[in-house]
Each structure stands twice: as structure tokens, then as C-alpha cells.
Amino acid sequence: MQAETILQLKKISEPKQFAAKDYICFEGQPGNEMYIILKGSVGVFITSVIGTLTQVATIKEGDFFGEMAIFDKLPRSASCIALEDTIAVAITKENLQEFMATCPEIAKQMLENMSGRIRKLNNELYQNNRFVKNRHVPKFEIPVAYTTGHVVKAPYQDPNLVNEYKQKCPICGKVVTVKDLKRNILEEKSFEADCRIIYLGCDPLWTEIIACPHCYYTNHYLKFFGINNFEYEVIEKLLFAEHKPIVEDRLERRGDFDIMVMKYLQAININEHINPGANALIGGMWRNLYWMCKDVSDKEFAMYCAKKAVEKYKVAVDENEFHDIESKTATALSLANIMAYCGERKEVKHYITIATDSPNEKIKNRAVRIKAHLEQRENK
């Protein structure tokens, strides 16, 4: 970047400094500014289905990111984390006109990038909404397999691992406190056979769902703020007609664990209405509930959730509903283990074989060992 351009940018906005490993923005979190890097570099990360971060791009000096946030209220599509000590300038709606006048080449590139993204987004929204209008979803209810009354408190969450911010609920407009995990600094304690990762100082299963305490709107943290007009109408009607009466009726009789289960069930039901093709997302929420119920030894509901996860995950893997190979192979490994738990052993080896192609060494090694064990049993 030319010295003159850098000088102009510094006049438009005070440069911000970020240390290595600092989050600049969080995936799923709304934003209102774009950044132009004056010095350093930034990694673009998406979250895999098991909660790990996958770097998909590197943004270097002179490049920019987050431009869509200036014009819409949609959540960030990825997390951006400083890879080294970095200095960046923020461009907002307030200084956008000055930026476009003084840095026309960067502004032109920004608009060209946005044009392609908007066309793609509009097409995805059209296809999804058309599908939703012609689809029946069962009425929201608490499964008979679930019994409330688990005396389980929310686990400790180390405040150093959490980024807390306030944002308006996209349904009722009232302020919601949101907590994002700093996933790039989580310390892994163990990696389970079904791809569950146990961390020191936190349990992500308890932070993946955001709920508004005012209108009871509830969703996965990656989807909570990404609501278009059609989805808004569907959710608002759903909350008041079905969710709210059940939630309010059970408020006095629930502990932390029961509240969390309710939130997951609400988020699943909402996505069945507005995001029915997201089998990996919905399956992942059923999988999380399965893990949580195993933690409290609720075998009946754990089995119920496991079967729901298998149903969604099979579609997701078979139809390749993933943006990256790590998420697909991790899902295949989880699927195979959950199928075995359910007693559905016929296709376990097929999904384990898919998992052996993972670029993630932990997933690959685990899958290779399980496959060898299965083949050994077959040969006996």
C-alpha cells in the first residue's frame, strides 16, 4: 500500500492495534465496520462442526475484510484473528463517503466483492424460503422421552476464555447479553471417540445457544442474528403461538440443565421451520443434547437425541452438506459412533471410512484405528 494512501486512511479513522491472537471480529456476531490492514496480517477462520477453528484465508497488509457489515445487519460469516501484531483502520457508515472519495481504488474493489456476495446470498435466501413455504413442521413440544428435574448447575466458564457483548435481539429489539468463546486459545483436555472435545475451563455445549430473555427467541450462535424478513415473520408467529406458552409454563420448575435443554429444543424447532436444509446444523444440536444427556445419565432421552442426530447427520454426509473436508469427516466419525450407540451397526464402517480421509490428524487416526478394529472383527 502506498504511503499516501496510508496517510489518507489515518486521517479518516484512528488506527486500531491488535496483538497476535486477538479477535478482531467473531463469527456469528453482527458488525458495523470493515477493516483495512495497514500493518501485519489477519487469519480468517470458520468453526467446524466439532467447534475447532479452520483457517480459510489470510489477509495481509493493504487488504480489507468485513465490508458487508457496513451495509447490512447480517452476522459475520467468519472470525478474524490477528496472526501477528497488527494495525488496522476501521471504516463505518459514518466515514464511508470520505473513504470512497479519498481511496477510490480500494472502494471500487470493495464494491465489486460485495456485488458477487449479494447475488449469491439472494439466491440462497430465495431457494431456502421457497422450500420452507411448502413444508410442514410438527408443532413444538417437549419430547415424552425427556423428564425434567435434573439437579445440574451450569458448568464453570473461565471469564478469560469468554468475550461478552450486548446486542439487540433481531426479533423484539431488546438488549441481549451474548458470550462468545475465544476458541483460538481453548486448551484441550481430551478428544473423545465420537469427536467430542473436552476443554479446560469451559464447556462449549453450554454457550452454543443464544436466548433472548424477553421474547424467548432462541437459536444457535452462528444463526441467531442472521434473520431475514420472511424468517422474522415465521419466528415471531412461532414464538407466540407455540414456544412462549410452553416456556413460561415450565419456568418455575426448571434448573440450569433443564433450561439449557429447552433452549436447544427451541433452536432445533426454529431451524426446522426457517432453515430445514441445514441438516449438519440441526444434527449437531441433537448431537450436543445427546452428549449432555449422557453426562447426566439420562439414557432414555440420550437415545432419543442420538437417533435424531443420526437422521440428520446421514443426510448431511450423504449429500455433502459441508464447506470443508474437516467438518464432513468429523461429522462422519461422530455419526458412526452415535449409530453404534443406537445399535445401528450396518453402515458404521462406511462412515468410518469417510472419516479416514480427514486432514485433521486426530480424526484420521481415530477413524483408522476403529476401521482396523472393525475389519479384525469381520475376519474372525
N, C-alpha and C positions, 0 to 999 in steps of 0.2 A: 504494500500500500504506500502510495506517495506521501511524502512529509506534509504536503499542502492539504491533502485530504484528511490526514490525521488531525491537523490543526483545526480544520473546519469542524470536524466531528466533536473535538474537545470544546469548541465554542457552543455547539448545540446542546451538549449534555455533559455533566460531570462524569468522568470515567469511574467505573467501579472496579475494585480489586478483589480477586478471588484466589485463595490459597489452593494448592493441589488437594484434590479430593472434596473440595467444596461443591455442594449442589448449587447450580445457578437456577434451575427450574426442575420441578418434579412431574413425572408422567402422571396424567390424570388430573393435574391441578390447573385451574384456569389461570391465564396470564393476560397481561395488558401491555406487554412491551416486547420488542425484538432486541437482539444484541448484535453488535459488530465488534469483532475481536481486534484490538489494537496490538496486543502482545500475548504470546502464549498459545495454548491450544485447549480445545474442549472436546470431550467424548460424548457421543450421542448413544444412549443406552435404552433398550426396551426390556421389559420384565418378562421372563419366561414363565411358563405355566407352573413352575415349582418355586417361583419367587426370586430366582437369581437374575443378575443383570447380564445382558448380552450387548456388547458394543457393536453398533451397526455402522458407525461413521465417525470420522474425526474432522473437526472444524478448526482450521488454522488461521493464522494472522491474516486479516483482510477479508475473511469470510463472515457471514452473518447467519443467524438462526432465530427461529421463533416469530417470523414475520406475520403468520396468520393471526397471532394473538392481538395485533393492533386493530383488526377489523371484525373479529367475531368473538363470541364468548365460549367457544368450544375448549375443552381441556387440552393440555399439551399432549402430543402423541408420543413423546419420549422424554426421558430425563436427560438433562445436560449437566455434565460434571467436569470441573476443571481438571485437566490431566497434569498440569503444572501451574506455577504461579501465573495468573492470567489477568489482563486488564481489558475491560470491555466497555463500550458505550451503549447506553440504553436509548432506544427510540420509541416514543409513545405517540398516542394520538395528538397530544398537545404540541410536540415538536416535529411532527411528521411533515408538515408543509415546508418548514425551514430545511429539513433534511433533504427533501426531494428537490428543492431549489438549489441547494449548495453541493449536493452529491448526486447528480443526475444519473451517472453510470451505475452506481450501486442501486439506486432506486429503480432503474429500469430492469435490472437483473432480478430484483426482489419481486416486482410485479409480474414478470414472466414466470417465475417459480410459482407464485400464488395462483396464476391462471390455470395451470395444469392441475394443481391440487384441488381447486374449487370444482373443476369439471369432474374429477374422479369422485370427490365427496358427494356431489349432487347425484351422480349416477348410483352410488352405493345407497344413499338415502331413498332414492326413488324405488330401487329394487326391493329394499327391505320393507318400506312402508306398503308397497303393493302386495307383498306377501302377507304382511300382518293383517291387512284388512279382510282377507279371505280365510282366516284361520281361527278356529275355536280353541280357547284355553280353558281348562277346568277352573271352577270357582276356587278362590283362595280359602284354604282351610288348614288346620293343624293335623298332620297325619295321625291316624289312630295308633300307629306304632310308637309314637313319642309320648312319654309320660313326663310331666313337669315335676319339679321338686328336687332337682339335683343341687345339693348344697356345695356348690363350687364357685369360688370367687374368681374374678378376672386375674390373670397372672401378672406378675410384676413386669413393667416395661421400663427399662433404663431410659431416663429422660435424655441422656446423651445420644441415644440412638433414634430419637424422635424429633421431627420438625413439626411444630404446631402452628397453625394459622387459622384465621377466621375468614369465612366466605359466605356469601348469600346462597341460601337454598334455591335451586332453579325452579322449584315448584311454588313455594309460598313466599319466597323473598326474604325470609327472616334469617338471622345470622346463625351459622353452624360452625362449631369448632372442629377442625379436621386435624388428624395426626398422621403424618407420613413417616414411614420408616426410612432411615438413611441406609439403604440396602447395600451400599458400597463399602460400609465399614462393619457390617454384622460379622460376628465371629461364630463360625460353625462348630457345633458340639458333636453332632453325629449326622450321618447320611443313611436313612433307612432304606430297606429293600424296595419299598413302594414309592421311592423318590421324596419322601417327606424329609425335610431338613430341620433338625433341632438346633436352635441358636442359643447362645448365652445372652441372658439379659432381656429377652423378648420372645414373644410367640406371635408370628405374623398372622396366624389364623384369627386372632382377636382384633386385628387392625385393618383387615382387608375390606370390611363392610362399613360404609358411612351411613348414618341415620340422622334424619332431621327430627329433633325432639318436639317440634311444633306441629308439623303436618304428617309426620311418620313416613315421609318418603325415604326409602332405603335402597341402596344399590352398592355394587362393587366399586371400590375406589377408582378404578380406571374408567368407569362408566357414569358415576354419579352426576357429574356436571355436563356430560355430553348429551343434552336433551334438545331435540328439535321441536317445532311447533306441534306436529302431529303426535309425537311421543308425549309431550306435555299434556295434551288433552286426554290421551289414554290413561296416563298415570294419575292425573288429578281425579278422574272419574273412578278409577280402580281403588284409590286410597280411601275415598269417602264412602263408596258403595260396599267395599269388601274388607279392606285391610283395617281401617280405623276401628270399626266395632269390635273386631276380634282382639286387636292390640289393647284397646282400652279396657276390655273385659278381663284381660289377664294381667294387667299392670300390677295389681296388688298382690298377686300370687306368684311372682317370679323372682328368682335370684339372678346373679350375673350370667350364669351359664344359660339359663332358660331365656333370658333377654337376647343373648347372642344367637341362640338357635332361632328365635323368632325373626331376628334381623336377616339371617341367611335365608329363611323360608320366604320372607317378603321379597328379598332381592332376586331370588330364583323365579318367583311368580311374576314379578315385574318384567324380567327379561324374557320370560316365556311369552309375554304379551308384545313387547316392543322390539325384541332382539332374538327372535326364535331360531335364527340360523347360527347363533353363536354357541354351538354345541360344546366347544372347548371351555368357554367361559362358564356356562351353566353346569357342565360336568365337573369343572374344577370346584365350584361352590358345593356341589353334592359330595365331592371327594373330601373337602375340608370338614364338612359336617360328619362324614364317616370317621375321619381321624379324631375329631373332638369327642364323638360318642364312644369311640374305643378308649379314649383317655379316661372317661368316667364309667367305663364298663357297662354302658347301655347297649347290650348286644342286639336287642330287637331292633332298635332304631338305627344302629350301626349297619345292620344287614339291609335295612330298608334304603338307607342312603347309598350304600355300596352298589346296590342293584340299579339305582337311579344314575349313579356315576358311570357305571358300565354302559348303560343305554346311551348316554350322551357321548361318552368318550369313544365308543366304537364308531359312531357316525363321524366324529371329528377326525379320527385317524384314517378311517377307510376313504373319506372324501378329501383328505389332506388339507384340513382347515387350519393351516398354520403359515406364519410368515417366515419361520426359521426352523431349521432341522433339529436344533436342540429341543425346542418345545414339542415337536412331534415325537421325537424319540423318548423324551421324558414322560410324555403322556402315554406312549405305548408301554413303557415299563410300569407305570402306575396302573394302567388298565390290566395288564397281565396279572399283577399281584392281587388286585381287587377282584378280578374274575376268579382266581384261585380261592380267595376268601369266601366267595359266593358259591363255590362248588362247581363253577362253570370252567372246567379244565380243558375242554375240547380245543379251543383256539389260543390257549395260553402261549404255546410255543411260537405261533405265528407272530404275535405281538412282541414277544421277547426277541425274535429275530430282527424285527424292525428296530428295536432299541439298540441292537449291537452295532448299528451304523452311526451311533451318536458321536458328535465331535467332542462331547463332554466326557472326559476320561472316567469319571466316577460312574456315570450312567452306563457307558460302554462296558466297563469292567464288571459291573454288577450283572448286566444282561448276559455277558459272555459266560460268567460262572453259572448263572441259572440255566442257561441253554445247555451247557455241558452236563449239568445235573439231570436235566430232563432227558437228554439223549442217553445218559447212563442208565436211567430207569427203564427207558424203552428197550434197551438191549439186554436187559436181564430176563 
